Amino acid sequence: MQTRITELLGIEHPVVQGGMQWVATAELAAAVSEAGGLGIISALTQPTPEALAAEIQRCRRLTDRPFGVNLTILPAIDPPPYERYRDVIIAEHVPVVETAGANPADHIAAFRAAGITTIHKCTSVRHALKAQSVGADIVTIDGFECAGHPGEDDVPGLVLLPAAARQLEVPLLACGGFADGRGLMAALALGADGISMGTRFMCTVESPVHPDVKAAIVAASERDTELILRPLRNTSRVASNTVSREVVAVLTDGGTFDDVRELVAGARGRKVYELGDTEHGIWTVGMVQGLIDDIATCRDLLTRIVDEAAVIAHRQLAAFPLSQAG
Ligand SMILES: Cc1cc2nc3c(=O)[nH]c(=O)nc-3n(C[C@H](O)[C@H](O)[C@H](O)COP(=O)(O)O)c2cc1C
């Protein structure tokens, strides 16, 4: 299945694995790329820019196919040295970068000057147009269904994607809620050129998270997420557990960030992935977990997605021959 995305990224299938803090390591990124998609390493999962350089080199040893690095720029009390991470990405000649979280203008200019293909991920049409105007080669649009930060507009993919597709000129990746061939075909029908997935790739054999986390994703339904930090306008979709429900309750009752600071601590959430104790802290997952029934290898997953999409395409073509459709 060839689209503008496969051509631009030099990949076999129009499927990208989005950046995932604590999850998107070299193993996962390389497995996705080896399976014909685009794997992405999360820069800030590495404790230092030097560690990121080592992780990129490790990924190169695992695959000779294209892969990317995600650089997420989020508001922080003590921000990481974003420019130094950026410099490592450039120095290591990574072919693709995914930026997310804030206006990427400065970073995109630097990446473009280094000949790196840039994907900017955002959650609204206005931010997508802005990213295009500052030079993003590809825009990823995350609908309200997505894991992580859906923004504050609450527009689901079914409306957001065509709204973006009819204004954007650069290729579009549909993101949030995708897990199978039906989703891929729907994304293409809505005007996207491919899909990007987080939760589905977190629940694969090669994903580095504890098996009990993967089992929890398989067991969960689409209703088992919470939107935390809404009153602070820094909404995040995470797994529903005692910790996330407490965060929602405290803030709904008028609490401040200080009242939930310890509950939402990243170090605590990271332990969930390591220990497999899904009640230990806040961990990120999307509504699409309700559509995930197995822990597949990345290769089996991608083969299944494109095969399923092809069956749907052929069936639709048989049901609506082009001569009848006009
Ligand atoms: C565990 C996890 C961690 C994530 N961390 C990040 C991150 O650090 N930066 C980022 O841009 N997106 C992050 N995301 C969002 C994904 O890249 C992607 O946009 C999202 O998962 C899409 O929704 P889906 O899970 O329904 O596929 C994360 C998602 C998950 C599941």
The ligand as a Tripos MOL2 file, in Angstrom:
@<TRIPOS>MOLECULE
LIG
   31    33     1     0     0
SMALL
NO_CHARGES

@<TRIPOS>ATOM
      1 C1          2.7100    5.0890   27.0410 C.3       1 LIG1
      2 C2          2.5810    6.2560   26.1270 C.ar      1 LIG1
      3 C3          3.4810    7.3050   26.2520 C.ar      1 LIG1
      4 C4          3.3880    8.4040   25.3680 C.ar      1 LIG1
      5 N1          4.3300    9.4040   25.4410 N.ar      1 LIG1
      6 C5          4.3560   10.3730   24.4850 C.ar      1 LIG1
      7 C6          5.4060   11.3240   24.4530 C.ar      1 LIG1
      8 O1          6.3040   11.3400   25.2990 O.2       1 LIG1
      9 N2          5.3940   12.2520   23.4580 N.ar      1 LIG1
     10 C7          4.4170   12.2630   22.4940 C.ar      1 LIG1
     11 O2          4.4720   13.1110   21.6010 O.2       1 LIG1
     12 N3          3.3910   11.3990   22.5270 N.ar      1 LIG1
     13 C8          3.3510   10.4510   23.4830 C.ar      1 LIG1
     14 N4          2.3370    9.5160   23.4810 N.ar      1 LIG1
     15 C9          1.2650    9.6230   22.4710 C.3       1 LIG1
     16 C10         1.5170    8.7280   21.2440 C.3       1 LIG1
     17 O3          2.6600    9.1010   20.5260 O.3       1 LIG1
     18 C11         0.3150    8.8250   20.2920 C.3       1 LIG1
     19 O4          0.1240   10.1770   19.9050 O.3       1 LIG1
     20 C12        -0.9440    8.2830   20.9380 C.3       1 LIG1
     21 O5         -0.6520    7.1050   21.6480 O.3       1 LIG1
     22 C13        -1.9950    8.0030   19.8970 C.3       1 LIG1
     23 O6         -3.1330    7.4330   20.4830 O.3       1 LIG1
     24 P1         -3.3760    5.8470   20.5390 P.3       1 LIG1
     25 O7         -2.6900    5.4060   21.7660 O.co2     1 LIG1
     26 O8         -4.8310    5.7230   20.5790 O.co2     1 LIG1
     27 O9         -2.7490    5.2320   19.3120 O.co2     1 LIG1
     28 C14         2.3680    8.4370   24.3830 C.ar      1 LIG1
     29 C15         1.4590    7.3810   24.2940 C.ar      1 LIG1
     30 C16         1.5580    6.2990   25.1430 C.ar      1 LIG1
     31 C17         0.5710    5.1670   25.0090 C.3       1 LIG1
@<TRIPOS>BOND
     1     1     2 1
     2     2     3 ar
     3     2    30 ar
     4     3     4 ar
     5     4     5 ar
     6     4    28 ar
     7     5     6 ar
     8     6     7 ar
     9     6    13 1
    10     7     8 2
    11     7     9 ar
    12     9    10 ar
    13    10    11 2
    14    10    12 ar
    15    12    13 ar
    16    13    14 ar
    17    14    15 1
    18    14    28 ar
    19    15    16 1
    20    16    17 1
    21    16    18 1
    22    18    19 1
    23    18    20 1
    24    20    21 1
    25    20    22 1
    26    22    23 1
    27    23    24 1
    28    24    25 2
    29    24    26 1
    30    24    27 1
    31    28    29 ar
    32    29    30 ar
    33    30    31 1
@<TRIPOS>SUBSTRUCTURE
     1 LIG1         1 GROUP 0 **** ****
